[in-house]
Amino acid sequence: MKLPKVAIVGRVNVGKSTLFNRIIKKPLAVVDDRPGVTRDRISKIVTWNDVAFELIDTGGFFPPEEDPLWDLVKNKIEETVRNSDLVIFLVDGKTGPTPYDTEISDWLRKLGKKVLLVANKTDVKTPYLEEFEVLGWGPPIQVSAAHGYGISELLDTVVEEVGGEKVSESRRGKIPVTILGKPNVGKSSIFNALTGEDISIISDIPGTTRDSVDYETDEFIFVDTAGIKRKYSDEIEYYSHLRSLSSLNFADVAIVVIDISSEITNIDKKIISLAEKEGKGLVITLNKADLIKDRKPIFHHIARELGFVDYAPKILTSAKTGEGINYLKDAVKRVYEERKRFVSPEELENMLYEIFSRYTPPVELTFLKQVRENPPVFLLGAKGNLHQSFIKFIEKNIRQRFGFWGVPIEIKTKIVKKRRR
């Protein structure tokens, strides 16, 4: 079912991202007093009074300083508005109408879009803002995105205007996937290739993506994130980093993107370990494969540098040519199912019996059972301390016998005291 699209549009610093976060009830878009923070189109499905619609946050018009990505941001805003069923035209209720507001208003009128004029940064004591009627959209709906004033009335009007069918909000059956990587490895290009749309802005400038941008398909919920690196030059980059980590918590499967046209670095490994530590399904995407002429030498490099996650699929992709994208989707689906795998105590007992009919364990083992799935956690009982190498040996045998392809396995140990006679 195609949902109505509702875009939030306005000049910089009128509170578009704050309003977006208030409506979706999550701090998805990065909010900062500096203008021009939002660049990508960020969307989220919202349900109000059992009517669902797609709410879209956009970059702000007329940044005060030269932004090297402004042309790309502007094109994305214009494309979003043209494809929207309703536009929330947000203005600043404190400053009154400006020439920029008039310019945006004239542009929206030329497009023939259905528009709701909304004045932000107001409260119950703010008098009627009649000066905004000069824009030609009638009296503005007065809200305070920061404090929640007027949001219910705004959503009532949005639902009335879009006239969508009543649906139940459900994401069951869709696989939540977060795309991680350091800056400029092609995360946004992979994101666009997976969704089949040019959603995230792509540029050679590091740090282009600031917000976590998500998009739903029939099978997946993909989230593109800001690049993770060691040091951050300002608060915006640091908040973007926190959004990336928050998006990882949301996911069941993490796609870690590595630029295979250059050396695999320690920060690449750190990001992989981050997803592994959180127990997420792991698919490693070796992007920009189209830049590699002779591929034979890179396989040794991959095996040497990424041997610590030998259980994870490693897929050569090219977002530019489309190579490996369909296989990447298939790998995500399989890893998602593997993460939910559960092994019975009888199967694990048989495995131990077969192993130790050939090898003598360092201490007597009493039991092995799976105590959790999604992600899988096992408990191993023993009458003494076990070395980490032996635990790795048990993990290797579990994988060989039962799978868990692309899924970190945690094995906890419990010392069982010897009984007195």
QUIZI-V121486 format. One record per helix or strand of 2 or more residues. SS is the DSSP state (~ for helix, > for strand). FROM is the first residue (numbers start at 1). LEN is the number of residues. If there is no record, write none. Layout:
SS|FROM|LEN ; SS|FROM|LEN
This chain:
>|4|6 ; ~|16|9 ; >|42|7 ; >|51|7 ; ~|70|13 ; >|86|7 ; ~|99|13 ; >|115|6 ; ~|130|6 ; >|141|2 ; ~|151|12 ; >|175|6 ; ~|187|9 ; >|213|4 ; >|220|5 ; ~|235|16 ; >|253|7 ; ~|266|12 ; >|281|7 ; ~|289|3 ; ~|296|10 ; ~|307|3 ; >|313|4 ; ~|325|15 ; ~|345|12 ; >|365|8 ; >|377|6 ; ~|388|15 ; >|410|6
